Amino acid sequence: MRARPPGAPAALCFAVAAGLFAWPAAGHAQAPADTAATAAGSAAADTSGADSAAAFGPLPDAPPVRSDNAAAAALLEVVSPAESTEVSEPLAPAPVFIAGRELVRIRTAREGLSPVERATAIRRRLNAVVADGSLDPDSVKLVGAGQGVEVRIGGTFLMMITPGDAPTDDPHALGLWFANLVEDTKEGIRQERRGRTPVRLLISAGLAVLLTLIAIALFRALIMLSRRWHRFLVGYLRDRLPAIRIRNFEVLSRAQLSGAVLAVLDRLDIVAGILLSYTYLTSVFSLFPQTQGWAWLLLHFATTNLLQFMRNAGAAIPGLVVVVVIFTVFRWLANLADRFFIAIGDGSLTLPGFHPDLAGPSRRLVRIMLFIVALMIAYPYIPGAQSRAVQGISILVGLMISIGSTSVVGNVLAGLVLTYSRSFSQGDRVQIGEHRGDVLTLGFFATKIRTRRNEEITIPNGQVANGSIINYTRLCDTAGLVLQTEVTIGYDAEWRHVHALLVEAAERVEGIEHDPKPFVYQRALNDYSVTYELNATTRDSHSQRRLYSELHAAIQDVFNEAGVEILSPAFTALRDGNAPVMPEAPKGQRRAPGAFRIRPDRGTDG
C-alpha cells in the first residue's frame, strides 16, 4: 500500500464517480454493514481491551521497533493462545478509512470486541488525532507489544495490529506492509487536516454546486431521451415481434409479447436515473471529509453487490454451458426417436413384435424419459441447485410424492400395461365392468369412455386393468362381430323351416353380413318349446343396439308371414293331449288318437 499524493478535490470526485463501476475488487469488497459502522465513524462502546484503554490519552514511552522488518518479526513471534487452541468461525473483516481510502483491515476479534467494534474505535481515535493540531503526523511509529504491534502518534495510542490482522505471513511482504501503513497514516492525517480548512471546504462546496448542475442537465437529457426511446419502441416492436407458439397452441400473442418486451425495455430510463442519482450522491459526499464515509458506504455497497453479481454470473457460466450442451444432445436424441417411431407408425419401418399402433405412445414415453434423464444429469450444473433452499424444497416435494403417489403410480403403471397390451384403442366400443361405450382417451392416470346415452365416464387405469375388458371393435374389420339372439318355437314347427326363417330374417337387416352367412344353433329342448340361437355377423360394432332392434323386428315379421308361432314369452294353453303335436314333415309313424277329444263349440253364439 503506497501513500497517495495529495490532489485536487475534483480529481477525487471524478475518481470516486468512476470507481462506482470499475473499482478493483481487492480491498473494497466488504459487507455494507461493516463499512457503515467503520467509515461513518458511528459510536460503538469501547468497553475493554488495549484498543479502548488508551483511546485518546498518551501512553508511557515504550521502546519503538528499529525497523519495519523488526516489526514484522515481532508480530510473527506472537501466537495468540485462542488462535492456537480454538477453531472459531471466521468473522467478516472491517476496513478502517482515512482521507477517503482504506488504511487497514481488521480481521480478528480481540478481548471481547468484534472486528467492526475495533475498527470503529480506531476511527474515533483518528478523528481525535485529526482534530488535535498539536500532534505531529511525522511522529507516527510502531511499538512492539505482547499481543502484537502498536501504532502510535507520539505517545497517543492509535491501534493494535494482531497476528490475525496481518495480510500475510511472509516476513519481507509484511515489512513492506508495515512501512506503507506508517506512511499512509501520516499522509491520511495531513490530507484530512487540509480538507477541513475553510478554503478547502469552500472549493468542495463549489464543486458540489457544479456537480449538481451537471446532474440536473443529465436528468433533463435523460427525460428527453426516454420519451424518444418510448416512441421508438412502440413503433418498432408493434409489427416486428411474432407470436410465440408451440405447434397450434399460442403461448403469447403478438400484442402480449410486444407489451411484455415494451414493459421491460421502457424501464431502462428508470435504471439509468437510479445509477445517475447514485453516482451523483457518491461524488458529492466524497468532496467533504465529514461525508466521505457516506461516499464510501454507497460505493462499497454498489461495488460489493455488483462484484458479487459478476462473480456469481461468471461462476454460473460453465454450468449453464454444460446444461445447454446436455439439453442439446438430448433434444437431438428425442428428434431421432421421433423419426424412428414415426417411421414405424406409417409402416415404412417394420419391427418384429412391435405393432404400429404402439408407435405414438412409445414416442411420447421415450420423450418424457429422455427429458427426465436430461434433467437428472443437468440438475447439479444448474445455478443455485446446491443451495439449501432448493435442497429443502426437493426433499419436501419428494416426501409429498412418496406419501401421496401410491395410487397415482399404480394408475400410471396400469396405463402402460393397457397401452402395450393393446387392450383397446381410441374409438373402440368396449365394455369395462358394467360400463359400455366408446373409448375417448387412454391417459396416464384414467380412461374415459362415452356411453350410448352420451355420458362420459372416467375410470382409473388401475380399476380398468384389474377388471375384465370386452372389446367389440378389435376384430370387426377382420372376422367381424357376431350378434346373437334366441327365440323359442313349439315342437309342432319343423326345425329346418325354423332355421330357414331365422336366416331369412337376418338377411333382411341392413348391416348384417351375407358372408359369412347367418347360422342357427338349437340351444335347448325345453319342456314346451325348442330354443333356437341365431348368429349373424356385422362389421359395425357401434350399431349393435340398432341392429338388434331391427333383427328382432325382422324375426317377428318373417315368422308371422310363415304362420309360425313364437312361444316367447311362454303361455298356458288347453289342447287335446291325445293327438301328438308333431310337424307335418318329415313323415313318419303317428300314433292314432284315443276316443276322448275336446273340440271347441263353434256353432253357439255364447
Steps between C-alpha positions, in 0.01 A plus 500: 500500500661825386412848624294695248632850424256776578293616204218730414157415640360491145729210417380319811138569402522358149715212615234402750225535237691281257586256775133417538532284193868405489646489849733205552367213700803475724464708812143624428268200517380535854159440651286818493425478870868490588573792271218703649623437849859592422504763228229718650670487835187399690546469876554151635576437863866449584465290810817296515833422341807696415323657203270687742705541815717778361269637233588867525770540762877465471663178603824450690804494277576156364798397293405535132598232254809590308367424152196376316659157458549490876129577544416217266727261689352610831148442371581156361642395837165568668266200510157557644398222741147514372617466143726208583249296699157591362349483154232769476277608217674769287369855544440754227790747481431868574697771316624825653499804266697822515495783247260305280708185469546175685773509760483156658259210519419351842449126466484355853316559826698597807407501868127491437498754215394392151692621193227760437523636856880511487493686166243747635721574802805552275305745284397701807862527608598616153227769512641619833855510358386697192321752722804536730742717308773460763571143390761484226418240227871429464498356854306190389700197603479124565543362852537134586247360748426165657202428277620660177626835371357834610467803272549827691525870417736643751379354826139456387379149428328450162458126440630152573596275209462135606634198308148436372480850350816457294426450128789255455744289697794567266753704704620711202146578374385570854788745550396692188139499620601656836706766321202591279272501805714762673529719189127469419411598856719808484370607158139427593518721809653785296234472225209496742639807678542684168152395388339654808641849441250771396661540157474130422141489625414796276659329199313181579174694523564655159569161349182366659298779335667425167421130532141585588460708186655224290264245661196720428605532135553125474158433656331730248682330214400163640131602510514616139678183388252281689208654307673440168592150612135426583379621160768295327408183688127541433555551128768233460367212710132517411527326162834322521466256788327172404267306725650215703339167411550138597354323199139619490499643853563874524704564813527876451325704234681773311334769710584324828863443403539859380348628824733284713815604311389864502434487876859383558688720252289805583633490857863544402467875562409426863809282538715772343346759734577289806862453389535872430360591841723246670809635322404861579456435873822301519696775325358783713554312825861426403579876482467564874707326767196485728297301242772297335394207714153517346656508154697189575187342646316553170799402292571182690133403503484534120833338424442216746166406348618558146814296549304228675256492211786484250670223697178300520430556132853398408482193721165405344618525138684162486202324657259667258719396208490139623121521541458635147724224360309231691159618384626548143623140490180365652285708266688347209437155648129584542474610136677183393254291705209694348613417147546135598150460645337704221655259251356207694159667521467568127624152409826600333692313772393164638614377838415135576271471802430873512158608374479832312221615735759513781722746312313811622491409875860375486611825339345707779635268768855512361490882483390520864770255610768689305389827659512348850847353439625831359362687801664255742838536326477878467362570849839523680616758243196728532595819692357492850423128494738437790347764726334392820168651396481299179610185679235553767229550239619190314479293818152635575373428149653152507337428835160620377528289186607189691211534745221587261604331176421134575175497303641743244798277422270198490274669248797608286642146494155361421473749216830373357377141528176587320689690230753230420253212538282678240184422695319778313564810293339838473157469338449128582163385632581325828339378818702561819327348798141616482574793268469474123595773258759642260854571620576872497851501649745269668701737722781450746263485795149418375294379205201696371209336315177641356187290543212457257312762700781749429634479856873537567635259760852524647643173629843483676748289306561281803132408511496437125803270516361305796166427329385329181500690170278408205607660174228485234700688235841332490404212266220670309712581197626142466270229636215734586281523811244224551155606620303234688133482587275216618139405422282210621276318255255218568565139412231508233723719278748309286850601611643532148224743415578697818868519401412633158265760643764627745765526228254682275423747781872571554560557129225763492687726746729763350841470664495121535766336287398237243850360507541327734137392474284512818463164674278348771566277797241304697601584853249301706201270482274645765184351649269686266724648231835492324758779553658619173807729497551724197858614426559781253823687416540879473791735430346790692565456872358841587148417372427196714188644658349596163592168343347300786180705477468456125588130527228434756248685285599298194461170692148594603407599144640184341338263752165678476512476122574124525229436760747368758423585859776634725467364853676791662385586754361162601128471558253230619259346242236225523527245217414139419775292642394182322631609163876546466635847419748437222587684182360382169843417368689287501232235479521212740290278718230684692310360798121490448307726734280351773121517529489810723557827326413856581384722223394863518126563449482730202122476443385693807506875543583517854 
